[in-house]
Amino acid sequence: MSARVVAVCISRNKGERKTPVTGVELRENHGVVGDAHAGDWHRQVSLLAKESIDKMRAMGLDVDSGDFAENITTEGIDLPALPVGARLTVGETLLEVTQIGKECHTRCAIYYQAGDCVMPKEGIFARVLTGGAVRPGDVIVRVP
């Protein structure tokens, strides 16, 4: 199975779940157009695997794409195994992995519900090298 985009999500404000949409535009050196986390920094786009979300579902949580504040939900690629600096084509875009996981300074609602959260360990962040459209169903390819 090839890796693919399951969902694309945005939020207008930081600190909230993201809402799945039919497609997003990624701007070079900026991130997802219209998303609160976009800007000139190293975490322009966040990615989390559907497989990670499924782990939380197995713990009894009613969660889906966007609930972990990720911009792109993927399937079929081991995101945390990618090294910083790895490049991925996602739809029309080219992304460069800048960070694996993140420190959660405050515990989110999901952590309190399940006693754990996958985003700090299994989510990844990237910057946009080449902008373009990304939609559910788009193929993800690691660039050598």
Sequence and secondary structure as in RCSB ss.txt:
>XXXX:A:sequence
MSARVVAVCISRNKGERKTPVTGVELRENHGVVGDAHAGDWHRQVSLLAKESIDKMRAMGLDVDSGDFAENITTE
GIDLPALPVGARLTVGETLLEVTQIGKECHTRCAIYYQAGDCVMPKEGIFARVLTGGAVRPGDVIVRVP
>XXXX:A:secstr
   EEEEEEE SSTTS  EEES EEEETTTEETT TT SSSS SEEEEEHHHHHHHHHTT    TTTT  SEEEE
SS GGGS TT EEEETTEEEEEEEES   SS  HHHHHHS  SHHHH EEEEEEE EEE TT BEEEE 
